[in-house]
């Protein structure tokens, strides 16, 4: 009775690998984040932090701009 795993732990329906998160990031937002990242690689004096990337995205999300009505990712998602 020293079994450390719960019964059925290896069954396929109990596995949690490959489950997508609830938040899907729009492709345009991903492209912008990648662009900010590559700008920082091109000029290491002008690197973008996650906070700076989010502020740039929020500036584009103002009414009438490019990312209006698109849900922006959280700071932790940008860091990862």
C-alpha contacts under 8 A as a table, 3 or more apart, distances in Angstrom:
res1	aa1	res2	aa2	distance
3	X	6	X	7.71
5	X	9	X	6.64
6	X	9	X	5.75
8	X	11	X	5.42
8	X	14	X	7.39
9	X	14	X	6.35
9	X	15	X	7.56
10	X	14	X	6.96
10	X	15	X	7.07
11	X	14	X	5.47
11	X	15	X	6.78
12	X	15	X	5.38
16	X	19	X	6.11
21	X	24	X	7.09
25	X	29	X	6.72
25	X	30	X	6.82
25	X	71	X	7.89
25	X	72	X	7.48
25	X	73	X	6.77
26	X	29	X	5.41
26	X	30	X	6.53
26	X	70	X	7.78
27	X	30	X	5.05
27	X	31	X	6.19
28	X	31	X	5.04
28	X	32	X	6.28
29	X	32	X	5.10
29	X	33	X	6.21
29	X	57	X	7.79
29	X	72	X	7.65
30	X	33	X	5.15
30	X	34	X	6.12
31	X	34	X	5.14
31	X	35	X	6.09
32	X	35	X	4.94
32	X	36	X	6.27
33	X	36	X	5.14
33	X	37	X	6.23
33	X	53	X	6.76
33	X	78	X	7.80
34	X	37	X	4.97
34	X	38	X	6.13
35	X	38	X	5.13
35	X	39	X	6.12
36	X	39	X	5.13
36	X	40	X	6.43
36	X	48	X	6.33
36	X	53	X	6.84
37	X	40	X	5.24
37	X	41	X	6.49
37	X	47	X	7.45
37	X	48	X	6.56
38	X	41	X	4.89
38	X	42	X	6.16
39	X	42	X	5.11
39	X	43	X	6.27
39	X	46	X	7.47
39	X	47	X	7.06
39	X	48	X	7.92
40	X	43	X	5.28
40	X	44	X	5.39
40	X	45	X	7.46
40	X	46	X	5.53
40	X	47	X	3.87
40	X	48	X	5.86
41	X	44	X	5.69
41	X	47	X	7.07
43	X	46	X	5.56
43	X	47	X	6.97
44	X	47	X	5.52
48	X	51	X	7.96
48	X	52	X	5.78
48	X	53	X	6.14
49	X	52	X	5.12
49	X	53	X	6.21
50	X	53	X	5.07
50	X	54	X	6.19
50	X	75	X	6.34
50	X	78	X	5.83
50	X	79	X	5.57
51	X	54	X	5.14
51	X	55	X	6.24
51	X	75	X	6.64
52	X	55	X	5.08
52	X	56	X	6.24
53	X	56	X	5.16
53	X	57	X	6.25
53	X	78	X	7.96
54	X	57	X	5.01
54	X	58	X	6.06
54	X	74	X	7.96
54	X	75	X	6.76
54	X	78	X	7.74
55	X	58	X	4.97
55	X	59	X	6.17
56	X	59	X	5.07
56	X	60	X	6.48
57	X	60	X	5.10
57	X	61	X	6.27
57	X	67	X	7.64
57	X	72	X	7.46
58	X	61	X	4.87
58	X	62	X	6.68
58	X	72	X	7.69
59	X	62	X	5.70
60	X	65	X	5.45
60	X	66	X	5.66
60	X	67	X	5.44
60	X	68	X	7.18
61	X	64	X	7.88
61	X	65	X	5.89
61	X	66	X	6.49
61	X	67	X	4.38
61	X	68	X	4.47
61	X	69	X	7.10
61	X	70	X	7.27
62	X	65	X	5.66
62	X	67	X	7.44
62	X	68	X	5.95
63	X	68	X	5.56
64	X	68	X	6.14
65	X	68	X	5.59
67	X	70	X	5.56
73	X	77	X	6.19
73	X	78	X	6.83
74	X	77	X	5.43
74	X	78	X	6.60
75	X	78	X	5.15
75	X	79	X	6.26
76	X	79	X	5.08
76	X	80	X	6.42
77	X	80	X	5.28
